[in-house]
């Protein structure tokens, strides 16, 4: 498991997801700050993210065991397993990934 302070790859170090995914993966998350998000990752690693005030396409990749979502709206989102939960980190603008300022959250659902 990686913790935020130890994880320092660049987007160039990310690779395609290494397993053969199903046709698509859907998940929905209710964050502690009240934002609800739906994310779809398709077999071709294209993604869709939908929130009340935003929606974006993009691409998914694997960086050291974390799912990294590079969105078309200039954001990067990294999902890292932390026991039974996920740590979600956001970079806006995407150029700040990975060492720049980020916001972190643990989804509540």
C-alpha positions as MATLAB code, in Angstrom:
seq = 'XXXXXXXXXXXXXXXXXXXXXXXXXXXXXXXXXXXXXXXXXXXXXXXXXXXXXXXXXXXXXXXXXXXXXXXXXXXXXXXXXXXXXXXXXXXXXXXXXXXXXXXXXXXXX';
ca = [
       0.000    0.000    0.000;
       1.253    3.466   -0.832;
       0.679    6.490    1.337;
       0.371    9.918   -0.164;
       3.780   11.163    0.997;
       5.664    8.192   -0.464;
       4.043    7.929   -3.901;
       5.886   10.000   -6.501;
       5.517    8.612  -10.037;
       4.955   10.885  -12.984;
       2.215   10.346  -15.536;
       4.915    9.007  -17.865;
       5.536    6.156  -15.387;
       1.912    5.041  -15.535;
       0.979    2.098  -17.692;
      -2.090    0.472  -19.088;
      -4.081   -1.593  -16.651;
      -2.279   -4.939  -16.504;
      -5.235   -7.263  -16.172;
      -7.985   -7.969  -18.642;
     -10.846   -5.890  -17.271;
     -14.521   -6.660  -17.732;
     -16.401   -4.734  -20.405;
     -16.821   -1.892  -17.919;
     -16.534   -1.131  -14.222;
     -19.070    1.204  -12.617;
     -18.782    2.679   -9.168;
     -20.491    5.410   -7.245;
     -19.113    7.195   -4.231;
     -20.596    9.576   -1.687;
     -17.748   11.672   -0.313;
     -17.781   13.023    3.231;
     -18.049   16.587    1.838;
     -21.406   15.718    0.231;
     -20.227   15.325   -3.369;
     -21.606   12.241   -5.117;
     -19.558   10.828   -7.994;
     -20.207    8.114  -10.557;
     -17.226    6.751  -12.483;
     -17.210    4.282  -15.370;
     -14.002    2.622  -16.573;
     -14.411    0.812  -19.885;
     -12.388   -2.134  -21.180;
     -10.457    0.199  -23.512;
      -9.509    2.228  -20.370;
     -11.576    5.235  -21.378;
     -13.481    6.713  -18.442;
     -16.458    8.885  -17.633;
     -16.765   10.813  -14.374;
     -20.064   12.427  -13.417;
     -20.628   14.709  -10.422;
     -23.412   17.248   -9.812;
     -21.276   20.180  -11.045;
     -18.915   18.395  -13.420;
     -18.588   15.617  -15.942;
     -15.545   14.542  -17.905;
     -14.078   11.839  -20.057;
     -10.495   10.646  -19.771;
      -8.217    7.614  -19.441;
      -7.397    5.151  -16.662;
      -3.971    3.686  -15.930;
      -2.137    1.787  -13.210;
       0.650    3.470  -11.253;
       2.283    1.276   -8.603;
      -1.004   -0.439   -7.806;
      -3.116    2.713   -7.680;
      -5.758    3.548  -10.265;
      -4.897    6.891  -11.846;
      -7.626    8.690  -13.772;
      -6.469   11.474  -16.105;
      -9.544   13.551  -16.910;
     -10.087   15.645  -20.010;
     -11.012   18.629  -17.787;
      -7.405   19.067  -16.546;
      -7.654   16.922  -13.383;
      -5.875   13.827  -12.160;
      -7.508   11.530   -9.606;
      -5.640    8.705   -7.869;
      -7.431    5.869   -6.013;
      -5.237    3.865   -3.603;
      -6.384    0.961   -1.425;
      -5.999    1.557    2.310;
      -7.220   -1.613    4.006;
     -10.956   -1.932    3.382;
     -11.226    1.664    2.124;
      -9.874    3.805   -0.682;
      -7.893    7.041   -0.445;
      -8.841    9.406   -3.265;
      -6.499   12.262   -4.193;
      -7.287   15.047   -6.679;
      -4.906   17.357   -8.544;
      -6.199   20.454  -10.314;
      -4.607   21.418  -12.607;
      -3.277   18.050  -13.766;
       0.236   19.469  -14.210;
       0.595   19.423  -10.406;
       0.540   15.589  -10.351;
       2.148   14.003   -8.391;
       4.241   16.340   -6.238;
       2.072   19.445   -6.299;
      -0.800   20.542   -4.137;
      -3.629   18.042   -3.925;
      -6.808   17.425   -1.992;
      -7.441   14.034   -0.397;
     -10.534   12.265    0.825;
     -11.716    8.888    2.008;
     -15.082    8.114    0.410;
     -17.835    7.535    2.922;
     -19.678    4.967    0.845;
];
